[in-house]
């Protein structure tokens, strides 16, 4: 993924369920929701190994 200045990115909150079924949230700056998901999968191996644990991705304004 090419580097993008943070001014052109939006803040997203990604929610997922961990192995104990509690909801966790991650704040990520990305160009769109798909990039948010790809970044989260890259930096959080749990999301990469358990793709069905994702609950939602919400853009913050």
Secondary structure, DSSP 8 states (H G I E B T S, - for coil): -----GGG-EEEEEEEE-TTS-EEEEEEEESSHHHHHHHHHHH-HHHHH-GGGEEEEEEE-
